[in-house]
Amino acid sequence: MRKVKKSKPLVVCNVCGMFSNERQDINHRCTRAVYGRRCSGSFKSSLGMSWDECLSCSTTGTLGSETCVECAGWGWRLVG
């Protein structure tokens, strides 16, 4: 079975860098817990951001049956 390349994440938290593919998350508070407290950031559109394909998993998000550690399963990495 051939693996399909993943699309780029739609939104990124401006504080912790968490990704999401949900359009309704844009301009809403991040849901990630950092050091036992909810992140204070909010999700912003990632359309104007630079992305690199994950070379480890070839943008599929998996290595065999495991989630890719380099990109946390997203298949993309945010540049800079």
N, C-alpha and C positions, 0 to 999 in steps of 0.2 A: 504494500500500500504506500503510495507516494504522499508525503506530508505537504500541506499547503502553507505558503507564507502567510504570516499574520499581518494585519493592517496596523498602522501606527496608532498609538493611544490617542484619544480625542482630547483629554484634559490632564493637567498636571497640577499637583498642589504646589503653591508658591513658597511653602515653608519646608516640608519634609520630602517633596519630590515624588510622592505617591502618584501612580498613574490610574486612569479609569477610562473605560470605553462608553460610559453612560453620558449622553448629551444633557440629561437633566441635572447632572452634577456641576455644570458650568455655573460659576459665581456662588456656589454653596460651600459651606464649611467642610473641611476634610474630615474623614471618618476614622483615620488611623490613630492608634494610641501610641504615644511616644513617652517613654519613661513612666508608664502608668497613668498618663493624663491624655486627654484628647488633644490632637494637634490643633494649633490655633490658626493654621493657614486655611486658604480657600482654593478651590479648583479653578484654574484659568484655562482657556482654550490653548491647545498646543499647535495650532495650525501654523503659526509663524516661527516655531522653534525648529532647530536643526536636529535631525535624528541620524544615527548610524545603525545600519543593520548589524545584528549580533553575528559575528563570524563563527562563534562556537556552535550555534545551532542552525545556522543558515536561515534565520528569521522564522523558524518554526516554533520556537519556545520550548522544544523538548530535545533531549539527547537520548535516543532509544526510548525507554519507557519512563525516564526520569525528567523532571522539570529542569530546564537549563539554569544553572546557578549564576552565570554571567549576566543574564538579563531578567532573572526572576520569572521566566516563563512568558515574557511579553514579546520577545523576538526583536526588540529594538532597544537602543540605549540613547539617552539624551546627551547631546554634545555640549560640553562645557558647562 
